[in-house]
């Protein structure tokens, strides 16, 4: 692709680094931005810079937050004794959209995947185990993707909690095997949470 401007070429290249954005789509987006009022492009640039420099991770659940403690964890109406374990913020947003879960979350920051070089020490598993062993949690709900990696992560955490008095459950498999939570429809996901089953029962399936 030939460019008449190095500035345009650089902008297209950087835009094409985003997931699922090819060179042609990147060019279309960059040209669209050039056609907008400068103030609008400035607001976008400021929002992205501010996001990158100011964003935090909640010290309790590791969700993305503006503050040290996210709005979910600081909400007195949430049940802090029930923790839903998810892979990332997209899963939190998916579950929140159902309106069916009133507990708190724990965001692992990924799932165990030896093929991708991701092991337990690369995730926020230890803080979760510590929290449970301190007696701060009555029920742990596994809500990871229905995949081999998700199941491996569930089982690893479950084994870390052997001997600890706690209810461990997993969302019902209304979610197809191999599917990711973020792509499930709200009704199916909501029912999967409400109809969760004991984790040990899921091991027999």
C-alpha positions in Angstrom: 0.0 0.0 0.0 1.5 3.3 -1.1 1.1 6.4 1.0 1.5 10.0 -0.1 2.2 11.1 3.5 4.5 9.6 6.2 2.2 10.9 8.9 -0.7 9.1 7.3 1.3 5.9 6.9 2.5 6.0 10.6 -1.1 6.5 11.8 -2.4 3.6 9.7 0.4 1.4 10.9 -0.3 2.1 14.6 -4.1 1.7 14.1 -3.5 -1.7 12.3 -1.8 -3.0 15.5 -5.2 -3.2 17.1 -6.9 -6.7 17.2 -8.9 -7.6 14.1 -7.8 -4.3 12.3 -6.2 -4.9 9.0 -4.4 -2.2 6.9 -7.5 -1.3 4.8 -9.7 -1.0 7.9 -7.0 1.1 9.6 -6.8 3.4 6.6 -10.6 3.9 6.6 -10.6 4.7 10.4 -7.7 7.2 10.1 -9.3 8.9 7.1 -12.5 9.1 9.1 -10.7 10.8 12.0 -9.1 13.3 9.6 -12.6 14.3 8.4 -13.8 15.0 11.9 -13.4 18.3 13.7 -10.0 18.6 15.3 -11.6 18.9 18.8 -13.2 15.5 18.4 -9.8 13.9 17.5 -8.2 15.7 20.4 -10.8 14.4 22.8 -10.1 10.8 21.6 -6.4 11.2 21.9 -6.7 12.7 25.4 -9.1 9.9 26.5 -6.6 7.2 25.3 -3.6 8.9 26.9 -5.6 9.4 30.2 -6.7 5.8 30.1 -3.2 4.5 29.7 -1.7 6.7 32.4 -4.5 6.8 35.0 -6.1 3.4 34.9 -5.6 1.1 38.0 -6.4 -2.4 39.1 -8.7 -2.8 42.1 -6.6 -3.9 45.0 -9.3 -6.3 46.1 -10.5 -8.0 42.9 -7.9 -6.8 40.3 -10.7 -5.5 38.0 -9.9 -2.4 36.0 -10.8 0.7 38.1 -10.4 4.5 38.4 -9.8 4.1 42.1 -7.8 1.8 44.4 -11.0 -0.1 45.2 -13.5 -0.5 42.3 -17.1 0.6 42.5 -18.3 -3.0 42.7 -16.1 -3.9 45.7 -16.9 -0.7 47.5 -20.7 -1.1 47.0 -22.2 -2.0 50.4 -25.1 -3.7 48.7 -22.9 -6.4 47.2 -22.4 -9.8 49.1 -18.6 -9.8 49.7 -18.8 -13.4 51.0 -19.6 -14.7 47.5 -16.8 -14.4 44.9 -17.2 -15.0 41.2 -13.9 -16.0 39.6 -13.5 -14.7 36.0 -10.7 -14.4 33.4 -10.8 -10.7 32.7 -12.9 -7.5 32.8 -14.9 -8.5 29.7 -16.4 -11.4 31.7 -17.2 -9.0 34.6 -19.1 -6.8 32.2 -20.9 -9.8 30.7 -22.1 -11.1 34.1 -23.1 -7.6 35.3 -25.2 -7.1 32.2 -27.4 -10.1 33.4 -28.3 -8.4 36.6 -28.4 -11.8 38.3 -25.2 -11.7 40.4 -25.0 -9.6 43.5 -21.6 -10.8 44.9 -18.1 -9.6 44.2 -15.5 -10.7 41.6 -12.0 -11.9 41.4 -10.3 -11.2 38.1 -7.5 -13.7 37.4 -6.0 -11.7 34.4 -6.1 -14.8 32.2 -6.2 -18.6 32.4 -3.5 -21.3 32.7 -2.3 -22.1 29.2 1.1 -23.9 29.0 1.0 -23.6 25.2 1.0 -19.8 25.6 3.5 -19.8 28.4 1.0 -18.8 31.0 1.3 -20.6 34.4 -0.3 -20.1 37.8 2.3 -17.6 38.9 1.4 -15.3 35.9 -2.2 -14.9 37.2 -3.8 -13.5 40.3 -4.4 -16.9 41.9 -2.4 -16.5 45.1 -4.3 -13.5 46.3 -7.6 -15.4 45.8 -6.4 -18.4 47.7 -5.1 -16.1 50.5 -8.5 -14.4 50.7 -10.3 -17.7 51.0 -7.9 -19.1 53.6 -8.4 -16.0 55.7 -12.1 -16.9 56.0 -13.3 -13.9 54.0 -15.3 -16.0 51.5 -18.2 -18.4 51.9 -18.7 -19.4 48.3 -16.4 -19.4 45.3 -18.1 -19.5 41.8 -15.9 -20.5 38.9 -17.1 -18.6 35.8 -14.2 -19.3 33.4 -14.6 -20.2 29.7 -15.8 -23.8 29.0 -12.4 -24.8 27.5 -9.6 -27.1 28.5 -7.6 -24.1 29.7 -10.5 -22.8 31.8 -11.2 -26.3 33.3 -7.4 -26.6 34.1 -7.5 -23.3 35.9 -10.6 -24.2 37.9 -9.1 -27.5 38.9 -5.8 -25.9 39.9 -7.5 -23.4 42.2 -9.8 -26.1 43.6 -6.7 -28.2 44.6 -5.1 -25.2 46.3 -8.2 -25.0 48.6 -8.1 -28.6 49.8 -9.0 -28.8 53.4 -10.6 -25.3 53.5 -14.2 -25.1 54.6 -15.8 -23.3 51.6 -18.6 -23.9 49.1 -17.1 -24.2 45.6 -19.4 -24.1 42.6 -19.3 -23.6 38.9 -21.7 -22.0 36.5 -24.1 -24.4 34.8 -23.0 -25.5 31.3 -25.6 -23.5 29.5 -22.5 -22.1 27.9 -21.3 -24.3 25.1 -18.0 -26.1 25.5 -15.2 -23.9 24.0 -17.3 -20.7 24.3 -16.1 -17.6 26.1 -18.4 -15.8 28.6 -18.3 -12.5 26.9 -20.1 -13.9 23.8 -22.9 -15.6 25.7 -26.3 -14.0 25.6 -27.5 -12.4 28.8 -30.4 -14.8 29.5 -28.2 -17.9 29.0 -25.4 -16.5 31.2 -27.8 -15.3 33.9 -29.4 -18.8 34.1 -26.0 -20.4 34.2 -25.1 -18.3 37.3 -28.4 -18.9 39.1 -28.3 -22.7 38.3 -24.7 -23.1 39.3 -23.6 -26.6 40.5 -21.1 -27.8 43.1 -17.6 -27.9 41.4 -17.0 -31.5 42.4 -20.1 -32.6 40.6 -18.8 -31.0 37.4 -15.7 -33.2 37.6 -17.9 -36.3 37.2 -19.4 -35.0 33.9 
